[in-house]
Amino acid sequence: MSLELKKVIDQISKDKGIDRDMLVDTLEEAVRTSVNKKYANMLDIEVNFNEDTGEIEVYQYKIVVDEISDPDNEILLRDALEHDPNVQLDDEIGFALNVKDLGRIAAQSAKQVLIQKMRDAEQEIIYEEYKDRIGEVISGIIQRRDRSGWIINLGRTEAVLPRAEQIPKERFHRGDRVEAYIIDVRKESRTPQIVVSRSHPDYMIALFKREVPEVSDETIKIMNVARDPGKRAKVAVMSKDIDVDPVGACVGVKGSRIQNIVQELKGERIDIVVWKPDIATYAANALSPARISRITVDEEEKTLEVVVPDDQLTPAIGKKGQNVKLASTLLGWKIDVFTETRYGQLNEHQQIMEQLASAAEISINDFIKQGFESLEQLSDTEDQELQEKLGLSSESLANLKSAINFLAPRNNQPDEPLDSDEQDDSPALDGDSEPPETGSESEADPEESGDK
């Protein structure tokens, strides 16, 4: 070892940002570990880095005695006097050990310890630098791709953009500059410690804060974001200043502000939704551009029944149910969409079943439990089966049959119960085909209307 070692220490400290004293301590510890390993921890040693010569100095210490019982750690007085004329019994005297004699295995061990300590120190520095930056947007260069995703060079360190956090169908090449949102910083990891995302809803919020001053200064507050990354998003906003239009401010003059965000997200279309404390009004805004006829709110189940004109089902549901799904995510409520025609049929069906239940002096749930969900089913069932399944008296059965006979002529259309989760077979609106009559947040694939 020579002054070259000192230059290496200085260079590593500068390039990696690692404290120089820590590097020196690590080097001394690595050599100490190797010496102890070679001599099976039998020696009393001391290791020091000589700043003047740039060398590692190793000293073995022995106790001065009259009679030796431990040759590795004791020395006779007469032998000690040859090294130091002033030495006395029970003194400790040091002897230099030649580090070059450590051997290849010991030297390799020292190198491994040093490398690991440097890696640990570097990870700690990165963690301390980035741990408080979760939620920030960072920029880096695409370096390579591995099994976990894209590795992004941030300069002093690397970040990983996992596949699950990428915008679908987005493609990168080595050398591309990319922006992403920090979602996690790991304290210890063999992989890059910084995890970033381009599909996270909060990434869109961060972009709005950057592009829209009113969002940055909190004049406009973003209440929630729902994203189908790379395709469409809905952003709920409210203004704390009655003189500031939240939609206009976010869109900007001729769409300049929102277009910057759209371009960064590779064409992801964004609907700006005005947030309202009233859930029905909020839902009507969220389902834009569809026109809403009425909304029924079930607070307990957090479910909304939305009725739209027959020609508004397509824009309400959106392509592959995208519009209603995003609105449902934005609100955090389940949304079932019905056309006015279908909703009227359901109401008529409900009224008929209530009248039948009243005539039989039972509840609608009794019908449902026994599998009777329509007038036709009851009409086609034998009297004895009705009486046994529903537990009816002769009088109640007679009343039920009378009600069935009375209501049957008024019910020319089949009354089938609506299951809002069974709309996936609804046909897309294509040419002269008729639109489907019902929908929900899991709807099928009518063509989507425009967005903001």
RAZIHU-V270370 format. One record per residue. N is the residue number from 1. RES is the residue in one letter. PHI is phi in degrees with one decimal (none if undefined). Layout:
# RAZIHU-V270370
n->N res->RES phi->PHI
n->N res->RES phi->PHI
This chain:
# RAZIHU-V270370
n->1 res->M phi->none
n->2 res->S phi->-149.5
n->3 res->L phi->-63.8
n->4 res->E phi->-61.0
n->5 res->L phi->-62.2
n->6 res->K phi->-62.6
n->7 res->K phi->-65.7
n->8 res->V phi->-63.1
n->9 res->I phi->-60.2
n->10 res->D phi->-63.6
n->11 res->Q phi->-68.1
n->12 res->I phi->-62.5
n->13 res->S phi->-60.3
n->14 res->K phi->-73.2
n->15 res->D phi->-71.1
n->16 res->K phi->-93.9
n->17 res->G phi->71.2
n->18 res->I phi->-94.6
n->19 res->D phi->-56.3
n->20 res->R phi->-64.0
n->21 res->D phi->-62.2
n->22 res->M phi->-66.6
n->23 res->L phi->-63.6
n->24 res->V phi->-62.3
n->25 res->D phi->-61.8
n->26 res->T phi->-64.8
n->27 res->L phi->-62.3
n->28 res->E phi->-62.0
n->29 res->E phi->-66.1
n->30 res->A phi->-64.3
n->31 res->V phi->-67.4
n->32 res->R phi->-60.2
n->33 res->T phi->-61.1
n->34 res->S phi->-67.7
n->35 res->V phi->-64.3
n->36 res->N phi->-63.0
n->37 res->K phi->-65.9
n->38 res->K phi->-66.6
n->39 res->Y phi->-103.1
n->40 res->A phi->55.9
n->41 res->N phi->59.7
n->42 res->M phi->-92.4
n->43 res->L phi->-105.1
n->44 res->D phi->-95.4
n->45 res->I phi->-121.9
n->46 res->E phi->-139.6
n->47 res->V phi->-119.5
n->48 res->N phi->-139.8
n->49 res->F phi->-96.3
n->50 res->N phi->-87.2
n->51 res->E phi->-65.6
n->52 res->D phi->-74.4
n->53 res->T phi->-95.3
n->54 res->G phi->72.2
n->55 res->E phi->-116.8
n->56 res->I phi->-89.1
n->57 res->E phi->-109.7
n->58 res->V phi->-116.9
n->59 res->Y phi->-120.1
n->60 res->Q phi->-103.9
n->61 res->Y phi->-109.1
n->62 res->K phi->-128.8
n->63 res->I phi->-94.1
n->64 res->V phi->-80.3
n->65 res->V phi->-137.1
n->66 res->D phi->-84.2
n->67 res->E phi->-137.2
n->68 res->I phi->-85.4
n->69 res->S phi->-115.6
n->70 res->D phi->-134.3
n->71 res->P phi->-58.9
n->72 res->D phi->-71.7
n->73 res->N phi->-126.2
n->74 res->E phi->-130.6
n->75 res->I phi->-142.6
n->76 res->L phi->-68.8
n->77 res->L phi->-59.0
n->78 res->R phi->-63.7
n->79 res->D phi->-73.6
n->80 res->A phi->-67.7
n->81 res->L phi->-63.8
n->82 res->E phi->-68.1
n->83 res->H phi->-92.7
n->84 res->D phi->-147.3
n->85 res->P phi->-60.9
n->86 res->N phi->-96.2
n->87 res->V phi->-72.0
n->88 res->Q phi->-131.1
n->89 res->L phi->-57.3
n->90 res->D phi->70.9
n->91 res->D phi->-75.2
n->92 res->E phi->-102.8
n->93 res->I phi->-129.9
n->94 res->G phi->-102.9
n->95 res->F phi->-128.1
n->96 res->A phi->-72.1
n->97 res->L phi->-102.1
n->98 res->N phi->-84.4
n->99 res->V phi->-62.3
n->100 res->K phi->-63.2
n->101 res->D phi->-85.2
n->102 res->L phi->-65.4
n->103 res->G phi->93.7
n->104 res->R phi->-64.0
n->105 res->I phi->-65.0
n->106 res->A phi->-65.2
n->107 res->A phi->-66.2
n->108 res->Q phi->-64.4
n->109 res->S phi->-61.4
n->110 res->A phi->-62.3
n->111 res->K phi->-64.5
n->112 res->Q phi->-63.2
n->113 res->V phi->-60.6
n->114 res->L phi->-64.1
n->115 res->I phi->-62.9
n->116 res->Q phi->-64.3
n->117 res->K phi->-63.1
n->118 res->M phi->-65.1
n->119 res->R phi->-64.4
n->120 res->D phi->-61.3
n->121 res->A phi->-65.8
n->122 res->E phi->-67.4
n->123 res->Q phi->-63.0
n->124 res->E phi->-63.5
n->125 res->I phi->-64.5
n->126 res->I phi->-63.0
n->127 res->Y phi->-60.4
n->128 res->E phi->-64.3
n->129 res->E phi->-74.9
n->130 res->Y phi->-107.3
n->131 res->K phi->-60.5
n->132 res->D phi->-95.6
n->133 res->R phi->-107.5
n->134 res->I phi->-61.1
n->135 res->G phi->101.9
n->136 res->E phi->-95.6
n->137 res->V phi->-95.8
n->138 res->I phi->-120.5
n->139 res->S phi->-124.7
n->140 res->G phi->-155.9
n->141 res->I phi->-110.7
n->142 res->I phi->-61.7
n->143 res->Q phi->-103.7
n->144 res->R phi->-166.5
n->145 res->R phi->-123.7
n->146 res->D phi->-129.5
n->147 res->R phi->-62.7
n->148 res->S phi->-84.0
n->149 res->G phi->147.0
n->150 res->W phi->-87.0
n->151 res->I phi->-98.6
n->152 res->I phi->-110.3
n->153 res->N phi->-82.5
n->154 res->L phi->-100.6
n->155 res->G phi->111.8
n->156 res->R phi->-80.6
n->157 res->T phi->-147.9
n->158 res->E phi->-124.3
n->159 res->A phi->-125.7
n->160 res->V phi->-116.0
n->161 res->L phi->-107.1
n->162 res->P phi->-61.7
n->163 res->R phi->-57.4
n->164 res->A phi->-66.3
n->165 res->E phi->-103.6
n->166 res->Q phi->-89.5
n->167 res->I phi->-78.2
n->168 res->P phi->-52.1
n->169 res->K phi->68.5
n->170 res->E phi->-78.4
n->171 res->R phi->-117.8
n->172 res->F phi->-125.5
n->173 res->H phi->-131.5
n->174 res->R phi->-56.7
n->175 res->G phi->98.4
n->176 res->D phi->-67.1
n->177 res->R phi->-89.2
n->178 res->V phi->-139.5
n->179 res->E phi->-105.1
n->180 res->A phi->-155.6
n->181 res->Y phi->-110.4
n->182 res->I phi->-73.2
n->183 res->I phi->-111.7
n->184 res->D phi->-161.1
n->185 res->V phi->-131.7
n->186 res->R phi->-87.6
n->187 res->K phi->-76.1
n->188 res->E phi->-133.5
n->189 res->S phi->-166.1
n->190 res->R phi->-79.1
n->191 res->T phi->-90.2
n->192 res->P phi->-51.2
n->193 res->Q phi->-78.2
n->194 res->I phi->-99.7
n->195 res->V phi->-109.0
n->196 res->V phi->-123.4
n->197 res->S phi->-142.4
n->198 res->R phi->-117.0
n->199 res->S phi->-106.1
n->200 res->H phi->-67.3
n->201 res->P phi->-56.3
n->202 res->D phi->-68.3
n->203 res->Y phi->-64.1
n->204 res->M phi->-64.7
n->205 res->I phi->-60.1
n->206 res->A phi->-62.3
n->207 res->L phi->-67.6
n->208 res->F phi->-63.2
n->209 res->K phi->-62.1
n->210 res->R phi->-76.2
n->211 res->E phi->-91.5
n->212 res->V phi->-117.9
n->213 res->P phi->-56.7
n->214 res->E phi->-66.3
n->215 res->V phi->-76.3
n->216 res->S phi->-62.3
n->217 res->D phi->-90.5
n->218 res->E phi->67.9
n->219 res->T phi->-66.9
n->220 res->I phi->-111.3
n->221 res->K phi->-110.7
n->222 res->I phi->-85.7
n->223 res->M phi->-84.0
n->224 res->N phi->-168.2
n->225 res->V phi->-135.5
n->226 res->A phi->-125.2
n->227 res->R phi->-126.7
n->228 res->D phi->-111.5
n->229 res->P phi->-50.1
n->230 res->G phi->84.8
n->231 res->K phi->-117.0
n->232 res->R phi->-155.1
n->233 res->A phi->-146.4
n->234 res->K phi->-125.2
n->235 res->V phi->-122.6
n->236 res->A phi->-90.3
n->237 res->V phi->-130.4
n->238 res->M phi->-142.0
n->239 res->S phi->-106.7
n->240 res->K phi->-85.2
n->241 res->D phi->-119.0
n->242 res->I phi->-63.4
n->243 res->D phi->-87.7
n->244 res->V phi->-109.0
n->245 res->D phi->-80.9
n->246 res->P phi->-64.8
n->247 res->V phi->-69.4
n->248 res->G phi->-60.9
n->249 res->A phi->-65.5
n->250 res->C phi->-72.8
n->251 res->V phi->-75.0
n->252 res->G phi->82.7
n->253 res->V phi->-64.5
n->254 res->K phi->55.2
n->255 res->G phi->75.2
n->256 res->S phi->-63.4
n->257 res->R phi->-70.9
n->258 res->I phi->-71.8
n->259 res->Q phi->-66.3
n->260 res->N phi->-61.8
n->261 res->I phi->-71.3
n->262 res->V phi->-59.5
n->263 res->Q phi->-64.9
n->264 res->E phi->-64.7
n->265 res->L phi->-97.6
n->266 res->K phi->59.1
n->267 res->G phi->87.7
n->268 res->E phi->-64.1
n->269 res->R phi->-76.3
n->270 res->I phi->-125.9
n->271 res->D phi->-98.5
n->272 res->I phi->-93.0
n->273 res->V phi->-111.7
n->274 res->V phi->-78.9
n->275 res->W phi->-74.6
n->276 res->K phi->-135.6
n->277 res->P phi->-66.9
n->278 res->D phi->-77.3
n->279 res->I phi->-63.4
n->280 res->A phi->-66.6
n->281 res->T phi->-65.2
n->282 res->Y phi->-59.8
n->283 res->A phi->-64.9
n->284 res->A phi->-61.6
n->285 res->N phi->-66.2
n->286 res->A phi->-67.4
n->287 res->L phi->-86.3
n->288 res->S phi->-54.0
n->289 res->P phi->-93.3
n->290 res->A phi->-70.9
n->291 res->R phi->-89.1
n->292 res->I phi->-109.1
n->293 res->S phi->-85.6
n->294 res->R phi->-158.1
n->295 res->I phi->-134.1
n->296 res->T phi->-105.9
n->297 res->V phi->-107.0
n->298 res->D phi->-112.5
n->299 res->E phi->-62.3
n->300 res->E phi->-65.8
n->301 res->E phi->-90.4
n->302 res->K phi->51.6
n->303 res->T phi->-126.0
n->304 res->L phi->-119.7
n->305 res->E phi->-101.6
n->306 res->V phi->-107.7
n->307 res->V phi->-107.9
n->308 res->V phi->-127.0
n->309 res->P phi->-55.8
n->310 res->D phi->-55.5
n->311 res->D phi->-85.0
n->312 res->Q phi->-107.8
n->313 res->L phi->-65.2
n->314 res->T phi->-60.0
n->315 res->P phi->-66.7
n->316 res->A phi->-67.5
n->317 res->I phi->-77.8
n->318 res->G phi->83.6
n->319 res->K phi->-63.5
n->320 res->K phi->55.0
n->321 res->G phi->73.5
n->322 res->Q phi->-62.7
n->323 res->N phi->-63.7
n->324 res->V phi->-71.8
n->325 res->K phi->-64.1
n->326 res->L phi->-65.2
n->327 res->A phi->-63.0
n->328 res->S phi->-62.1
n->329 res->T phi->-65.0
n->330 res->L phi->-62.1
n->331 res->L phi->-82.7
n->332 res->G phi->77.2
n->333 res->W phi->-122.4
n->334 res->K phi->-81.1
n->335 res->I phi->-121.9
n->336 res->D phi->-110.6
n->337 res->V phi->-109.9
n->338 res->F phi->-129.9
n->339 res->T phi->-79.3
n->340 res->E phi->-61.9
n->341 res->T phi->-62.9
n->342 res->R phi->-66.8
n->343 res->Y phi->-64.0
n->344 res->G phi->-65.2
n->345 res->Q phi->-63.1
n->346 res->L phi->-66.2
n->347 res->N phi->-64.0
n->348 res->E phi->-64.1
n->349 res->H phi->-60.4
n->350 res->Q phi->-62.3
n->351 res->Q phi->-64.5
n->352 res->I phi->-63.0
n->353 res->M phi->-65.2
n->354 res->E phi->-66.1
n->355 res->Q phi->-65.6
n->356 res->L phi->-64.9
n->357 res->A phi->-63.9
n->358 res->S phi->-64.6
n->359 res->A phi->-64.4
n->360 res->A phi->-86.0
n->361 res->E phi->58.5
n->362 res->I phi->-133.9
n->363 res->S phi->-100.8
n->364 res->I phi->-60.3
n->365 res->N phi->-60.6
n->366 res->D phi->-64.1
n->367 res->F phi->-61.0
n->368 res->I phi->-62.7
n->369 res->K phi->-59.2
n->370 res->Q phi->-95.6
n->371 res->G phi->85.4
n->372 res->F phi->-96.8
n->373 res->E phi->-118.3
n->374 res->S phi->-151.0
n->375 res->L phi->-61.4
n->376 res->E phi->-61.4
n->377 res->Q phi->-62.1
n->378 res->L phi->-67.0
n->379 res->S phi->-66.4
n->380 res->D phi->-85.3
n->381 res->T phi->-96.5
n->382 res->E phi->-62.8
n->383 res->D phi->-58.4
n->384 res->Q phi->-63.9
n->385 res->E phi->-66.3
n->386 res->L phi->-60.1
n->387 res->Q phi->-63.3
n->388 res->E phi->-70.8
n->389 res->K phi->-69.2
n->390 res->L phi->-95.9
n->391 res->G phi->64.4
n->392 res->L phi->-91.2
n->393 res->S phi->-77.9
n->394 res->S phi->-59.8
n->395 res->E phi->-66.9
n->396 res->S phi->-64.6
n->397 res->L phi->-63.5
n->398 res->A phi->-62.1
n->399 res->N phi->-63.6
n->400 res->L phi->-64.5
n->401 res->K phi->-64.1
n->402 res->S phi->-62.1
n->403 res->A phi->-65.2
n->404 res->I phi->-61.3
n->405 res->N phi->-65.7
n->406 res->F phi->-72.4
n->407 res->L phi->-84.6
n->408 res->A phi->-55.5
n->409 res->P phi->-63.0
n->410 res->R phi->-84.6
n->411 res->N phi->-120.0
n->412 res->N phi->-74.7
n->413 res->Q phi->-93.1
n->414 res->P phi->-60.2
n->415 res->D phi->-103.1
n->416 res->E phi->-111.8
n->417 res->P phi->-64.8
n->418 res->L phi->-88.7
n->419 res->D phi->-110.5
n->420 res->S phi->-65.3
n->421 res->D phi->-94.3
n->422 res->E phi->-114.5
n->423 res->Q phi->-111.9
n->424 res->D phi->-67.8
n->425 res->D phi->-89.9
n->426 res->S phi->-63.3
n->427 res->P phi->-72.6
n->428 res->A phi->-70.8
n->429 res->L phi->-76.4
n->430 res->D phi->-142.3
n->431 res->G phi->63.7
n->432 res->D phi->-97.8
n->433 res->S phi->-69.6
n->434 res->E phi->-78.8
n->435 res->P phi->-70.3
n->436 res->P phi->-65.2
n->437 res->E phi->-96.7
n->438 res->T phi->-137.1
n->439 res->G phi->-165.9
n->440 res->S phi->-153.6
n->441 res->E phi->-68.2
n->442 res->S phi->-117.2
n->443 res->E phi->-75.3
n->444 res->A phi->-82.1
n->445 res->D phi->-122.0
n->446 res->P phi->-71.7
n->447 res->E phi->-67.0
n->448 res->E phi->-89.4
n->449 res->S phi->-86.2
n->450 res->G phi->-72.7
n->451 res->D phi->-135.5
n->452 res->K phi->-74.1
